[in-house]
C-alpha cells in the first residue's frame, strides 16, 4: 500500500502536503519560515502536476484517504479517473456546495492559506503551483470577483500561460460557466453543465479523451 511505501519518508512532499491538509482540519495553521519542510513541499507543487491534482482533490473532498491521495500524487494509472470523478462532482452537482464543505472541514480559508505559504517560497518561479491551487479553489468555492482576480493575477504574473488559470478558471468565469452549486444559487441551475458532457472546452479533469477517460488537471 502507498502508506507502507511512504511510511519511512516523512519529508516526502506527498506525505507533507497530506499531513498539512489534515492539520488544517484540526486547527488553524499560521505560515512560518520555521516550517521549512512544508514550504519546500509547497514549492514542489509547481513542478509536479500529479501532486497538485492530489492537493486539489483533497481540498474539495477533505475526507480523502491517504492511500487515494498517494495514488493521485504518484501519477498512477488511476490518477485521471480519480481526479475526474471528484472535480466533476463539484462542477456538475448543484447539491455539492464545495464552499460549505471547505468551510465546515477546514479551520481557515484554504486559498488564502496556500497564498500565504507560497509567499514564503524563496524562488518566485516555484510559487506558481501553490498560487494556482489557490486560484482554482477560489473559483470552485465561489469567491467574489475581486478575491478571485487577486488569486489569478498572482499566478499570471509569474506564468501567463499557466493552464489552470489561463485556460480554465479565467475563460470559464468570464463566460459565467461556474460550478453548478453557484449557478443554482443564482437561479441558473439548468444553464450549463461543466463536466464530462462537453458543454465547454475544459482542458482538465472534467473533460474526457477519445477513450472516455478523465484527463488530469
C-alpha positions in Angstrom: 0.0 0.0 0.0 1.1 3.6 -0.6 1.1 4.2 3.2 3.6 1.4 3.7 5.9 2.6 0.9 6.0 6.2 2.2 5.9 5.5 5.9 9.6 6.0 6.4 9.9 9.2 4.4 8.0 11.7 6.4 9.6 14.6 4.4 8.3 13.4 1.0 6.2 16.1 -0.5 3.0 14.0 -0.8 3.3 13.0 2.9 3.9 16.6 4.0 1.1 18.0 1.9 -1.4 15.4 3.1 -0.4 16.0 6.7 -0.7 19.7 6.2 -4.3 19.5 4.9 -5.2 17.1 7.8 -3.7 19.6 10.2 -5.9 22.4 8.8 -8.8 20.2 9.5 -7.8 20.1 13.2 -6.6 23.7 13.7 -5.7 27.0 12.1 -2.2 26.9 10.6 0.0 30.0 10.7 2.6 30.4 8.0 6.2 30.5 9.3 9.7 30.2 7.9 10.3 27.7 10.7 8.1 25.2 8.8 10.6 24.8 6.0 9.7 21.2 5.1 6.2 22.4 4.3 7.4 25.4 2.4 9.7 23.1 0.3 6.8 20.8 -0.4 4.7 23.7 -1.5 7.4 24.6 -3.9 7.2 21.1 -5.3 3.6 21.6 -6.3 4.9 23.9 -9.1 6.8 21.2 -10.9 4.6 18.2 -10.0 1.2 18.2 -11.6 0.2 14.9 -10.0 0.9 16.3 -6.5 -1.1 19.4 -7.4 -4.0 17.3 -8.5 -3.9 15.3 -5.3 -3.9 18.5 -3.2 -6.8 19.9 -5.1 -8.9 16.7 -4.7 -8.1 16.5 -1.0 -9.2 20.2 -0.6 -12.6 19.6 -2.3 -13.0 16.2 -0.7 -11.4 16.7 2.7 -12.1 13.1 3.9 -10.0 11.7 1.1 -7.9 8.8 2.5 -4.1 8.9 2.3 -3.9 5.8 0.1 -6.1 7.5 -2.5 -4.2 10.8 -2.2 -1.0 8.9 -2.8 -2.4 7.1 -5.8 -3.1 10.5 -7.4 0.2 12.1 -6.3 2.2 9.2 -7.6 0.7 9.6 -11.1 -0.6 6.1 -11.0 -2.8 4.8 -13.8 -5.8 5.6 -11.6 -5.0 9.3 -11.3 -7.0 10.6 -14.2 -10.2 8.8 -13.2 -9.9 9.7 -9.6 -9.4 13.4 -10.3 -12.1 13.4 -12.9 -14.7 11.9 -10.6 -14.0 14.4 -7.8 -13.8 17.5 -9.9 -16.9 16.7 -12.0 -18.8 16.3 -8.8 -18.1 19.9 -7.9 -18.7 21.2 -11.4 -21.9 19.4 -12.2 -23.7 18.5 -9.0 -25.6 21.5 -7.6 -26.1 19.6 -4.4 -22.3 19.6 -3.7 -21.6 23.0 -2.3 -17.9 22.9 -2.0 -17.8 26.2 -0.1 -19.9 24.7 2.6 -17.7 21.6 2.6 -14.5 23.5 2.9 -15.8 26.0 5.5 -17.0 23.1 7.6 -13.9 20.9 7.3 -11.1 23.4 7.5 -10.3 25.9 10.2 -9.3 28.7 7.7 -9.8 29.8 4.2 -7.8 27.3 2.1 -6.9 29.5 -0.9 -5.7 32.2 1.4 -3.6 29.7 3.3 -1.9 28.5 0.1 -1.2 32.1 -0.9 0.4 32.8 2.4 2.6 29.8 2.4 3.5 30.3 -1.3 4.8 33.8 -0.4 7.4 32.2 1.8 9.0 30.2 -1.0 12.3 31.8 -1.8 12.3 31.4 -5.6 9.3 33.2 -7.1 9.0 30.8 -10.0 8.4 28.0 -7.5 5.4 29.8 -6.1 3.2 29.4 -9.1 1.9 25.9 -8.3 0.6 26.9 -4.9 -0.8 30.1 -6.2 -2.5 28.1 -9.0 -4.1 25.8 -6.4 -5.4 28.9 -4.5 -6.9 30.4 -7.7 -8.6 27.2 -8.7 -10.0 26.6 -5.3 -11.1 30.2 -5.1 -13.1 29.8 -8.2 -14.6 26.5 -7.1 -15.7 27.9 -3.7 -17.3 30.9 -5.3 -15.1 33.8 -4.0 -16.1 37.3 -5.0 -14.7 38.7 -8.3 -12.0 40.8 -6.6 -10.7 38.0 -4.5 -10.7 35.6 -7.4 -8.9 38.1 -9.6 -6.3 38.7 -7.0 -5.6 35.0 -6.8 -5.4 34.7 -10.6 -3.2 37.8 -11.0 -0.6 36.3 -8.7 -0.4 33.2 -11.0 -0.4 35.1 -14.3 2.3 37.5 -13.1 4.6 34.5 -12.7 3.4 32.4 -15.7 0.9 34.0 -18.1 0.4 30.5 -19.7 -0.4 28.6 -16.5 -3.2 26.4 -17.9 -5.3 26.0 -14.8 -5.9 29.8 -14.7 -5.3 31.0 -18.3 -7.3 28.2 -20.0 -9.7 27.1 -17.3 -10.6 29.5 -14.5 -10.3 32.8 -16.4 -12.3 31.8 -19.5 -14.9 29.8 -17.6 -15.7 32.5 -15.1 -15.7 35.2 -17.8 -18.5 33.3 -19.6 -20.4 32.6 -16.4 -19.6 28.9 -16.6 -19.1 28.5 -12.9 -19.6 25.3 -10.8 -23.2 24.0 -10.6 -23.8 24.9 -7.0 -23.0 28.6 -7.8 -25.4 28.6 -10.8 -28.1 27.0 -8.7 -27.6 29.8 -6.1 -28.1 32.4 -8.8 -31.2 30.6 -10.2 -29.3 29.4 -13.2 -29.2 25.7 -12.3 -30.0 24.5 -15.8 -27.9 27.0 -17.7 -24.8 24.9 -18.3 -23.1 21.7 -17.5 -19.4 21.9 -17.0 -18.2 18.4 -16.7 -17.8 15.4 -19.0 -20.8 16.4 -21.1 -18.5 18.5 -23.3 -20.6 21.6 -22.8 -17.5 23.7 -22.7 -13.8 23.3 -23.7 -12.5 22.4 -20.3 -8.9 21.0 -20.6 -8.7 19.4 -17.2 -10.0 16.5 -15.2 -13.6 17.3 -16.1 -13.1 16.6 -19.8 -12.6 13.1 -21.4 -10.3 11.9 -24.1 -11.4 9.9 -27.1 -11.4 6.7 -25.0 -13.7 8.3 -22.4 -11.0 8.5 -19.7 -10.8 11.5 -17.4 -7.8 13.7 -18.0 -5.7 15.1 -15.2 -5.9 18.8 -14.4 
